Amino acid sequence: MEPGPASRLTARKRRAVALIAISVLALAVAGLTWIVPGLHLGGTANSKTTASNPVSTTSPPPPFYRTLYDFATPTVGWALVSRPMDTAVFKTVDGGKHWRLSSRLEGNVGATIQFLDTTHGFVVTGAPNRLYRTTDGGAHWAVLMMPEDRAYGIRFSDRRRGSSLVPPTALHPATALYTTDDGGETWRMLPALPQDAYGPVFRNAEAWLSVSAPPSDSLHVYRSFDGGLAWSSVEVPRPPASNRLPDGPTFANAEVKLLPGAGVAVLASVGPSCGKPVPCATPDQGKFVSFDHGGTWTAVPNPPPAFNYRDIAYQDSVHWWALGSGSLFKSSDGGYTWQFISSVPEPPQGRPELHVFDALHAWAQSSIFITTAGGAFQVFAVVATSDGGLSWTRVPPPQIS
């Protein structure tokens, strides 16, 4: 019998093929260790489990199973897994060490999951578009009426109050804002938003709008004290170097964040416009906080180079955390000074989104927006800390059958 192609290889070529195969395997294992921490080949690796690198035997979901997470407490949380035929809700009561299937929902594109406490939560799915509400921690879900089929950005500030946006159409050129005060049972459309506004945030009857528009003599946001029925413009300071921009088209943006309990923060950005063939330049940014509804603003100093303003998460109005470029920093004076806390492994894709419970407990998920199949976020890594950020534990995803 004539020898096959493999047997005709010389010894030198066989060694080269073997080395290539080993290299490919090593790269694959290196990528898997992000999702399956503590993964080792053979029996010679150190099998000791540490808080910052626990051994996990749970396999990650297949790539097309988009997964989102939310935690109500450091131990109680949920994972929303979009599968081909439905959306599965998994629950954990031990901080993600173990997951159990809680329920299945109609719709195979998971858009959002939000829990306000350990019992009250909301899920929005696509294909078909559905708004679900639970009052028993995810064991049972009620289907609610969406404001419109094209509604997006449904968020609740408490068990009863929520908001949703509907994009403009040819007949309705302005973005429509809907609100509810009965937990999503009914919705009402508010008067048209200002043309340059986006992204409403609510705190009871107080509401704020971010602004994206060509810069003018004044940079501003919008404020409402009646739940969005009427809006007033509130001037925001410009970033320090914004007056030294080069000639040509420019843009301005003022993004509003509500501080826990009281106060509001605005990230102001001004820079040259970009787009093909003009490359994008880093805009000039400044962060400002107000505790008198925008009457006066206080500038927050520039953050350390390891992160930027958008990496900040708020424990309360003065205790802030920031996770960026593999480093965790904390501030106890509202962002005036920062202290390096620890190094955190950077995720394989995306940028961590940090959520803080208290001085000791926080979690973060790294995700990117995937535009296929209607568009949704895909989470690639979840980590948590219970010692103020000194060490981090990777949270394994639920086991998908």
N, C-alpha and C positions, 0 to 999 in steps of 0.2 A: 504494500500500500504506500502511496506517495505521501511523504510527511506533510503535515498541515503547516500553515503560515507560522504558528507559534513555535513549532519545533525547528523551523528553518532560521529563527533568529539566532544570531551569535550570542555568546555569553555576555559580551559588552552591551549589546542592545537590550538583552533581557534585564540586566542590571539597571539600565536607563529607564525602561518601562516600569520597573518596580519602584524606583525612586519617584517617578512622576505620580504613580498611584498613591504612594505614601504621602506626598505633598498635598494632593487633592484631599485625601482623607483628613490630614491635619487641619487644612483650612475649613473643612466642613465641621469638624469637632470644635474648632475655635469659635465658629459662629453659633453652634448650638449651646455652648456654655453660657451665652447671655440669657437664653430662655430656660435652659436646664442647668442651673448652677451646680457646681460640684461634680460635673460629669468627668469620669476618668476612664481610661482604657487600661486593662490589665489590673493586677492586684498590688502594685507597688506604690500607688499614690496614697498620700495621707488621707485617711477616711474620716478624720476628726471634723465635726460640724461646728462652725462658728456662727455668731450672730450675723456677721457681715457676709458670709458665704455659705449658707446652709445647703446641704445635699437635698436635692429634690428628685423624685422618681416620676413625677407627673410629666407626661408629654405635652408639648404645646399644641394648641388647636391648629388644624391645617391652615395654610396661608389665606384661603378664601373665606374662612370663618372669622368675620370681623367681630372683635370683642371690645367692649367698653366696660369700665368699672366705676363704682361709686361706693363710698364707705360713709356710714352714718356715725360710727364710733370707731375707735382703733381696732375693735374686734369684729363688729358686724358690718358686712358689706355684701355687694351683689356684683355679678358679672353678666353682662348682656351679650349673648352670642348669636350672631345672625347666621342661620343655617339655610341650606337651599329651600327647605319647605316651611320653616317657621323661625321664630326668634325664641331662643331658650334663655330663661332666667335662672342663674345659679346663685346660691346664697352661702355665705360663710359666717360662722359665729366665733371663729378662732383666728381672725386676722388673715385669712387666706391659706392657712395650712391645709384645710380640707374644704371642699366644695360639695354641695348637693344640689341636684336639679330641683328647683322650686316650682317652676311652671313653664308652659309653652304658650307663646302668643302668636296670633296670626300676623303675617308680614315677615319678609325675609331680608329686610334691610334695616338694621338697627340704627336709628338716628341719634337718640339721646336717652340717657337714664339719669334720674335725679331723685334722691331720697332726702327728705327734710328731717327725718328722725328714723328710729328703728321700725316704725310701722307705716308711715305715710310716704308714698313715692309715686313717681310718674314715669312712663316710658312712651316714647314716640317711635313708631316704626313706619317704614315705607313699603310699597308694593304688597298690599294696599296701605295707604296712609291711615294710621290709627293713633289715637291718643288713649292711653290706658292709665288707670289710677288704682292703687292698692291702699287699703287701710289696715292690713294685717301682715305687713312685712314681706309681701310678695307671694303669699300663698294663693290669693285670689285677686283677680283684676277685673275692673269694670271698664267697658268701652264707652268713652265720652265723645261728645260732638266736637270736632275740630272747628275753629272759626271759619276756615275755608280749606278746600282740598290742597291748595298750594301754600298753606301756612308753614312757617319755619320759625326757629328760634323760640320755641315754647319753653318758658322758664317760670318757676313759681318762687316767690319770695317768702311765702309761708303756706300753710295748708290750704288757704282759701284764695289768696291773691296770686294771679299769674298774668303773663302777657305773651303775645305772639305777633309776629310780623307777617305781612303778605306782600310779595313784590309787586311793583307797578305793572300795569298793562296799558294797552293803547287807549282803553276807555277810562282807566284810572291811573294817570301818570305819576301819582305820588304813592309812596309806600304806605300801606294801611297798618295801623296799630290797633290790635284788639286786646281787651283786658277782661278778666273774670274775677269775681269776688265770692264765688261759691265753689271753689275747687275744680273748675272746669266744666261744671254742669251747663252753664250758659256763658256766652261771650257777647261783648258789645264793641262796636267799632268806634274809636275815638275820632275827633276831628283830624284832618290831614296834618301830617308832620311837616315841619320846615324842610325845604328842599335839600338843605345841606346836612341833615341830621341822620343819624343811624344809631342802632344799639341801645334801646332804652334799658335803664336799670331802675328798680323800684325798692323803696323802703317804706312800707305802709302807704300813705298817701303822697309821700315825697318821691319824685321821679326826676331822672336826669337823662339827657341825650348827648351822645358824642357828636362831633362835627368833623366832616371832611369836605374842604372847599378850598378854592384858590385863596391865598393869604391876602388880607387887607390890612388896614391900619390897626385893627383890633382882632385878636383871636378870641373865640368865644365858645361856650357850650350852652345848653338850654336846661332850664329848671322848671319844675311844676310842683305845686303844693296841693293839687286837687286830683292826683292820680292820672294826669295827662290830658285833662280836658283843656287846659290853657297852659301855654309855655311862654317863658320870658328868657331873653338872652342874658347871659352872665359872662362878662369879660374875664379872660384868663391871661396871665402874663405870658409874654413871648419868651422862648428860649434865649439865653444870653447872647449867643452869636448869630442870631437869625438876621440881624441887620447887615451882616457882612456876606450875604449870599451873592454868588456870581450873577451877572445879568442873564436874563432868559426866563423861561417858564419855571414857576415854582409851585409847590403844593404846601398845604397846612393841614394838620390833623390834631384834634384834641380828644383824647380817649378818656372816658370817665370810669372810675372804679369807686365803689362804695366801701368805706372802711367799716370793719365790724363795730356794731354798736352805734357809732356816730362818726360824722366826718366824711369827706369825699376827697379823692385824689384824682388829679388830671395829669395825664402824660401828653405834653404838647410837643409836636414834631413839625419842623419847618425845614424844607430842603428843595433842591432843584428837581424839577420833574424829570422822569426818565422813561425809558422804553426804547424799543428798537428804532434807530440804531444807536440811541444815546444810552450809555451804560448808567446804571443806578449808582448814585453816590450816597454815602451815609448822611442822613439828615441830622440837623442840630436838634437835640432833645432837651427838655427840662421837665422836671416833675414838681407839682405844686399841690399842697394840701390846704383844705379849708375846714374849719369847724363852726362856721357861722353862715352856712348855706351859700358860700361863694362871695360873701361880703368882703372878706380879706383872704389873701393867699400867702402861704409861706413856701419858699423854695426849698426843695430837698437837694442836698449836694449830689454830685455825680457819684454813681456806685463804683466799687472796685472794678478793675478791668476784666475780672473773671466772669462778670455777668452784666446784664443791662436791666433797665427799669422793668421790662415786661417779665423778668424772672422773679419778681417779688411776690410773695404771698403774705397775707396779714393774719397774725395770731390775734391781735387787737389793734387799737389805734396807734400804739407806739412800739409794740414788739413785732418786728418784721423778720421774715426769713427770705433768703434768695438762693436759688439753686441754678447754677449755670456753668458750663464748661468744666464739669466734673468737680466743682467746688461748692460747698455749702457755707454761706455767711449768715450771721444774725445781727440784728440791730435792736437795741432796747430804748432808743431815743427817737423813734420815728424816721429813721434813715439818715440821721446826721453822721453817725459813726457806725462802722461795721467791724465785726470780729469773725475771722476765719474759724470754722468749726471742724470741718473734716473734708476729706476727698471722697467723692461718690463716683462709682464707675459710670462712665458715660454710656447711654443707651446706643444700640446699634443703628437706630434710625430715629428721626424726630428729636424734639426737645422736651425735657421733662416739664410737666405741669404739676406744680406743687400745691398740696392742700394741707393746712395746718389745723390740728384739733386743739392743742394746748402746748405748754412749754416743753413737753416731752414727746408728744406723739404727732406724727405727720406721715403722709404718703404721697407718692408721685407716680404719674403714668406718662409714658412717652408715646406719642402718637403722631401720625401724619394723615392728611386728608387724601383719600383715594377717590378719584373722580368716576371710576367705572361703576356700573350697576347703580346709577342714581346718585352716587357720591356719599361717602360716609367716612368717619374716622376709623383707623385701625391702630390699636394699641400694640406696641412691641415689647414693652417691659413695664413692670410695676414693682416699686420698692417701698418699704415702710421702715420707720424708726420708732423706737420706744424709749430712747435715752437722749432726747434732745438733738438728734442728728449726729451723735458721735459714731454710731454704726448703723448700717442699713441692711435690711433683709429683703432678698428678692421674693416676691409673692408669686408662687406658681399658678398658672392658669388652671381652670377647671378641666377635668378629664372629659373629652368629647368622644362619645361612642359613635 
